[in-house]
Amino acid sequence: MELATLLRRVGRYESVTDLHVQGHVWVDQLEAAGELKTGAGQSLLDYGAGLGRLSVPLTRRGYSVVAVDECPHMRRCLTGGGVTVYPPGVLDVVTSGLQFDVAFCCYVLQHNPPSMVRTITDRIGQHA
C-alpha cells in the first residue's frame, strides 16, 4: 500500500510530517494538562499507532514508546526513528509483565467489532 493511501486513511494529511506535527500539538496539550510528565522518562504504549501520530513526537521528546499496530503497512512506515513497533500478538509475548505508565488507543476502538474491542482493552489493561 502506498504512503499517500495510508495518509488518506488516517486523515487529510499531505505528508507524514504533517501528521506528526498534529501529534506534537496533542503531546503539548497532554503535557500541559499534566497527563504526561515531561522529562520523566515515562514508558508509554501506543496501541493502534498507525503512522506514528503520537509515537514519533513522544519518542522525539524522550519518552520510551512501544507502538502496536495490526496493519503491516503501517508498521513498516513507522519502523525506525527510535520507536519500538510490534504487531498485537507479539506484544503479549515480548512485553509479558511489563507495565506502562500511560497507554494510548486513539482512533482504534470505533474501527473494530465489539468482540475485538474487548480483546484490545483487555490486552492494554494487562500492561497498564
C-alpha positions in Angstrom: 0.0 0.0 0.0 1.3 3.4 -0.9 2.1 6.0 1.8 -0.3 8.5 0.2 -3.1 5.9 0.6 -2.2 5.4 4.2 -2.3 9.2 4.9 -5.8 9.4 3.4 -6.9 6.6 5.6 -5.8 8.4 8.8 -6.9 11.9 7.8 -6.3 14.7 5.3 -2.6 14.9 5.5 -0.1 15.8 2.7 2.8 14.0 4.4 3.8 12.0 7.4 5.5 15.2 8.7 2.1 16.9 8.7 0.7 14.0 10.7 3.5 14.2 13.2 3.1 18.0 13.6 -0.5 17.3 14.7 0.8 14.8 17.1 3.2 17.3 18.6 0.2 19.6 19.3 -1.5 16.7 21.1 1.6 16.0 23.1 1.9 19.7 24.1 -1.7 19.5 25.3 -1.2 16.3 27.3 2.0 17.7 28.9 0.2 21.0 29.8 -2.7 19.0 31.3 -0.3 17.0 33.4 -1.2 13.7 31.8 2.5 13.2 30.8 5.4 14.0 33.0 7.9 15.9 30.9 11.4 14.7 31.1 10.4 11.9 33.4 11.3 9.0 31.1 7.9 7.5 31.2 7.1 4.3 29.5 4.3 4.6 27.0 2.1 2.2 25.0 0.6 3.5 21.7 -1.9 0.8 20.7 -3.1 1.2 17.2 -0.2 3.6 16.5 -0.7 3.8 12.7 1.8 6.1 11.1 3.0 7.4 14.5 0.9 10.4 15.0 1.7 10.1 18.7 4.6 7.6 18.8 7.0 9.7 16.8 6.5 13.0 18.6 6.6 11.2 22.0 9.8 9.5 21.1 11.4 12.7 19.9 10.6 14.2 23.3 12.4 11.5 25.2 9.6 9.2 26.2 10.1 5.4 25.8 7.4 4.3 23.4 6.2 0.9 22.3 3.9 1.1 19.3 1.5 -1.6 18.3 -0.5 -1.8 15.1 -2.4 -4.6 13.3 -1.6 -3.3 9.8 1.8 -4.4 8.4 1.9 -1.4 6.1 1.5 1.0 9.0 4.2 -0.9 11.0 6.6 -0.7 8.1 6.1 3.1 7.7 6.6 3.5 11.5 9.7 1.4 11.8 12.8 3.5 12.6 13.1 6.8 14.4 13.6 5.1 17.8 10.0 3.8 18.1 9.7 0.1 19.0 7.0 -1.4 16.9 5.1 -4.7 17.3 2.0 -6.5 15.9 -0.6 -7.1 18.6 0.1 -10.8 19.2 3.8 -10.2 19.7 3.2 -7.5 22.3 1.8 -10.1 24.7 5.0 -12.3 24.4 7.6 -9.6 24.3 6.2 -7.4 27.0 4.9 -10.0 29.3 4.9 -8.5 32.8 5.9 -5.1 31.5 3.9 -2.2 32.8 3.4 1.1 31.0 2.9 4.5 32.7 0.4 5.6 30.1 -1.4 3.7 27.3 -2.9 5.4 24.3 -5.5 3.9 22.0 -6.5 6.8 19.6 -8.9 6.2 16.7 -8.8 2.4 17.2 -11.8 1.1 19.1 -14.5 2.5 16.8 -13.0 0.6 13.8 -13.4 -2.8 15.4 -16.3 -5.1 16.2 -17.3 -5.4 19.9 -15.6 -8.7 20.4 -12.3 -7.2 19.2 -12.7 -4.1 21.3 -12.9 -6.3 24.4 -9.7 -8.1 23.3 -7.9 -4.8 22.8 -9.0 -3.3 26.1 -8.0 -6.5 27.9 -4.6 -6.5 26.2 -4.0 -2.9 27.2 -5.2 -3.5 30.7 -2.6 -6.2 31.2 0.1 -3.6 30.8 -1.4 -0.5 32.4 
